């Protein structure tokens, strides 16, 4: 049985208190109601100034640490970074992580019921942006009495949200930790997202997004996930992990039944994913990532960064070809030009984009140092 | 090293901005921030140095000086400091000019390979100098450019660089400027571009 220093945690769900018109999105469309699921580790202090908001990546969720029940097979996705005495020290900080808008783990998304029709939203769900996700998090925090953030932190799509937080709510964010991320996705990233979406919509079961009362487009979603997984790894990590090994030790029979270890790994990842992820969320969240562009939203990257009032820690990883180092540097030098307090490190790691979830040791030291560092 | 720090502390105006290339554990930037109220940023290639700086609350970049300073806008710092590193970079002349583009002034300290002991070891002993100031054997030294104080002065003249302040050191102590090319183990100087 798996153990977690964070024990069993109970997710919380709140419905946002909205004005008459509902929740207005960046597109101008509105959502009549928004529900948010989140988790909390550690306690808010008297002054209310010890809250750290963690921002999960594309396929992550609010379950960042601990277990949901004693028999859980896996702890939360950042369990090895959160806890008493850890980088995100729960003795000192109150760590909050919420499911993003558009997702499928308890916060309003395309799989939620549209209160006006009583049916799942499906493709009638409005397009959402990274900015909308952040806006939902902001309202959640205000509603539960959090007015200032000691830090925001996230990797990949979570890093996009961290940057958006620092630009959109500069007075609220004191520190921002941005891992393996970017101020705008490059063409290659958009291309891979497009392949994933195409795999989903090509599955007959997708049915224009209306599949909630029938078979789900599991094949399409699994293929999307397989493509995604290739982009999260590196050539080096695939070579080390699988090489040219065959799944059966008997050797190649040169028939089409042969399977390489890497194939069966991707199959497994695809199958595992469809049990917990909604195909329509895949479409909406990848679109939100594709549209994210701090430069175009705020009149140039320099202007965006000039708005911020946080201290920044930006990390990139040598083998990450999905969010490569030069994209982090683009953010870092824009912050430096604006005279902001920013530290940057390119971490040597073979694990590709996934490095930010795997390079716990060095990352723990850097984040701990950053969160404890005073201003000279 | 302390004599160099003291010299730099002496030169840097209070409240100015400082970029320290090859900042190591940011000890200099920390002292500058404390005593001169500067706003500093360090650059280093070593992960451990970066951690140390972050822990001290000083902002630091992971960077390779051989890639130059192309991402830094012109005149964005009051001082750009390069301590004991010029002889280790691939293109020292270019880095020097880049420092003077990015900073209004540059503070550089470099080892003087014409120090008398080095001359003795090479000229009489017939072997590459190896001593307390140059503690490396020829096959594993980080120093890839060997130049003297006079060589450096000549480069400054050729490139239109003004040397406004010059301090000579021998084994970490400030010495008078008598035959410095013979007696100084290292030189610390403040540079700016001729106008």
Boltz contact constraints between the chains, C-beta under 6 A:
constraints:
  - contact:
      token1: [A, 333]
      token2: [B, 71]
      max_distance: 6.0
  - contact:
      token1: [A, 337]
      token2: [B, 73]
      max_distance: 6.0
  - contact:
      token1: [A, 341]
      token2: [B, 59]
      max_distance: 6.0
  - contact:
      token1: [A, 342]
      token2: [B, 59]
      max_distance: 6.0
  - contact:
      token1: [A, 343]
      token2: [B, 54]
      max_distance: 6.0
  - contact:
      token1: [A, 343]
      token2: [B, 59]
      max_distance: 6.0
  - contact:
      token1: [A, 343]
      token2: [B, 60]
      max_distance: 6.0
  - contact:
      token1: [A, 344]
      token2: [B, 61]
      max_distance: 6.0
  - contact:
      token1: [A, 344]
      token2: [B, 62]
      max_distance: 6.0
  - contact:
      token1: [A, 345]
      token2: [B, 50]
      max_distance: 6.0
  - contact:
      token1: [A, 345]
      token2: [B, 62]
      max_distance: 6.0
  - contact:
      token1: [A, 346]
      token2: [B, 62]
      max_distance: 6.0
  - contact:
      token1: [A, 365]
      token2: [B, 51]
      max_distance: 6.0
  - contact:
      token1: [A, 366]
      token2: [B, 51]
      max_distance: 6.0
  - contact:
      token1: [A, 369]
      token2: [B, 51]
      max_distance: 6.0
  - contact:
      token1: [A, 369]
      token2: [B, 54]
      max_distance: 6.0
  - contact:
      token1: [A, 369]
      token2: [B, 55]
      max_distance: 6.0
  - contact:
      token1: [A, 370]
      token2: [B, 54]
      max_distance: 6.0
  - contact:
      token1: [A, 373]
      token2: [B, 54]
      max_distance: 6.0
  - contact:
      token1: [A, 373]
      token2: [B, 55]
      max_distance: 6.0
  - contact:
      token1: [A, 373]
      token2: [B, 57]
      max_distance: 6.0
  - contact:
      token1: [A, 374]
      token2: [B, 57]
      max_distance: 6.0
  - contact:
      token1: [A, 375]
      token2: [B, 57]
      max_distance: 6.0
  - contact:
      token1: [A, 376]
      token2: [B, 33]
      max_distance: 6.0
  - contact:
      token1: [A, 376]
      token2: [B, 57]
      max_distance: 6.0
  - contact:
      token1: [A, 376]
      token2: [B, 58]
      max_distance: 6.0
